[in-house]
Amino acid sequence: MNWADLNMIPAAPELFMLSAILLILLVDMCLSDEQRGITYGLSLLTLVGTAAVQLYTYTPYPVYTFSNMFVADPMGDIVKLAMYGTTFLVLVYTRQYVVERDIFKGEYFTLSLFALSGMNFMVSATHFVSLYIGLELLSLSLYALIAMQRDSIPATEAAMKYFVLGALASGLLLYGMSMVYGATGSLFLQDVAKAITGGSANHVLLVFGLVFIVAGLAFKLGAVPFHMWVPDVYQGSSTALAMMIGAAPKLAAFVFVLRILVQGLGPLVADWQGMLVIIAVLSMAIGNITAIAQTNVKRLLAYSTVSHMGFLLLGLIAGTPEGYSAALFYTVIYVLMSLVGFGILLALSRAGFECETLEDLKGLNQRNSWYAFLMLLAMFSMAGIPPLVGFYAKLAVIKAVVDIGLIWLAVVAVVMSLIGAFYYLRVVKYMYFDDKQDNSPIVVRGDMKLVLSVNAIALLVLGALPERLLVLCVEAMKQSLNAL
């Protein structure tokens, strides 16, 4: 690397964030437990500052640096901004919850920011090594976060399950990458694609490597048959950490998959497309059908996540810029819906009580009609009921597979969506048609109530006006894909 020619500008947001994290670590060492609000405020300021730097350094075309191992492009910029906003919302939503459970500590905030840094590297990496480093930074931070409640047996068990299965998936992914390197002689995604296109790669070794990579990617997405960790980790970890796992990392995982399969292994589209079809169908079917039998809301949302990952894969299966744009749009909308669902669970939880079962939602409309309405918006949107934006997200990915002639796959997706509507509507039934069993007042901080309300209403507003966000995803995807 020629340090004289090194361009730091594309990585300015990441450098700013890392510098801020180090500052927060130093400041937090000098604070008492009663002063953790300062760490909280600095963390939010870090997110706002990083987003400002991201916008300032935005370019409408890809810019490479660090010997072409790092790229800043429109797609990555949009996803990063979405991740900053998501992490900001998670910290606001979870403040009261973590205070009541004695995990309002500096480690909670710094590990959350380190996880976000890992996601940033995953989004911008163009080299297998840097991709893997970003993934492991994210994973290790999440393992530690889940295990923060050391006195909680379910949390400790969830952390161990996530660690063991995550290590297995990382091993599969790393083994697949090594096979691709052996077949092509390069770890740069663009060079791998050129070697495959030029016919100089060992095809048999390449396909074996592709199988291991797809298996590792499916685990990170939480797709069938590598979904076994999702319901256990969601249920065992605290609601705050379940929200964190189910939100921003999905955005990073989407771009991570896109970089590897489209940018690096794009010439093998016929091979990985067939694998993704099987994974998508199984995810939609098992996720939706299994969710029907759940009585724990977090497990229900976990299986819902599995099914949504199946829908997300439909856009990748299409193998077109329109399909990738639809998948990006779906991912952003899924994160917004997930935040509202978990946000309501956090609002209903209190010291000594966890809102986890469907029974806990009974009569919510009688207790607080506003929160019941917000949860209704989230459930209707997840079910794909118009005019909520979830309908347009599903419509976009289904249209993408119809455009390439996979009519049967679109029919399967529609049927699975109808099945999924049953358990989403069951949540609404518990809230509106059952008598309340808990008369405890719902006490929520004003900032959380405001942000949660805006988050939920956005599902309705974006449902009425989805074009602007969809066009933004399309333009960003096209500008990024043109350089591939």
C-alpha positions, 0 to 999 in steps of 0.5 A: 500500500502506498500511504502517500496515495491513500484516500481516507475520505471514503472511509471518513464515517468509519474513522469518525465512529471509531475515534468517537468510540475510543473517546466514549470508552475513555469518558465512561471510565471516569463516570459513576453508574448514576452518570451513565446518561452521559455515555448514552448521550455521547452514543447518540451524538456519535450516531448523528455525527457519523450520519452527518459525515456520511452525507458530507462525503456522499458521492453518486459513484463508487470510490475505492480506497485501501488498495481497493479493499473498501468501497463507498458507493450510493447503495452502501451509503443509503444502507449505512444511513439506515443502520445509523437511524436504526441503531439510534432508535434502538438505543432510544427504545431500550433506555428505560428497559436496560435501566430497569434491568441494571444493564445501563452500562458503558459496555452496552453502548460501546459494544452496540457501536462496535457492532455497528462498525462491523456492519459498516465494514461488511457493507463497504468491503470488496475483499473476502478478508475485510468482509470476514473481519467486519462480520466477526466484529459484528458477531463478537459484539452481539455475543457479548451483548447477549451475555451481559445479563450474567445472572440470567440463565436464558440470556446466558444460554442464548449467548452460548447457542448463538456463539456456537452456531455462529462460529460454525456458520463462520467456519462454513463461510471461511471454508467456502471463501478458501475454496473460491480463493483456491479456484480463482487465485484471488480474494478480491471480489472483482478479480474473482468475477473476472476469473470466473468469466474468463474461464480460468477458474476451477469450476468444480472447486468453485461450486463446492465453495459456493455451497459452503458460502451460501450455507454461511450466508443463510445462517447470517440471514436466519433462513431455513434450514439454518434458522434454528438459532433465531427463535432460541436466541430471540426468546432467551435474550432480553427484548432489548437485545432481540430488537438489536439482533433483528434490526440493523444487522439485517441491513448489513447482512443483505449488502453482505450477501449482495457483495459476495453473490452478485459482485463476486460470484455473479457469473455463477448466478445459475448455480446460486439462484437455484439454491436460493429458490429452495432456501426462500420457499422453505423459509417462507413455508416453515417460518409462517407455518411454525409461527402459527403455533407460537404463544411467545411473542418473541418466538413468533417474531423470530419465525416471522423474521425467518419468513421475511428473509424468504421474501427478501431472497425473492429479490436476489433470486430475480438476478436483475437490478430491479430485483436487487432494488426491491430486496433493498426496499424490502429490507428497509421496510422490514427493519421499520416494522420490526422496530415497532413490534419490539418497541411495543413489547419494550413499552409494555415491559417493566421492572420485574415483568417481561411482556413476552406472551400473547396473553400479555397483550390481551386487552391492550386496547382497553389499557392504552388504545394508542399503543394497540393502534401502533402494534396493529399498524406493525402487524398489518404491515408485516402481514402485507395488508394495504395501505401499509407499506409492507404490502408494497414491499411484498408486491415489489419482490413478488413482481421481480420474480414474475418478471423473470418468469417464475410464476410458480414462485410468486404463487407460493409467496402469495399463499405463504403471505396469506398463511402468515396473515393468520398469526399477525391477525391473531395478535390483533385479536388478543389486543382488541377482542380479549379482556385485559388481564393486567391493570398495571399502568403503562409508563413510557419515557416521552422521547420513546413514546414520540419516536415509537409513534413516528416510527409506526406512523411512517409505515402508514405514510410510506404505504401511501407514498412508497414511490420516493423510497423505492426510487431512491433504492433503484437509483442507488442500486443502479449506480452501484451495480454499474461499477460491478 
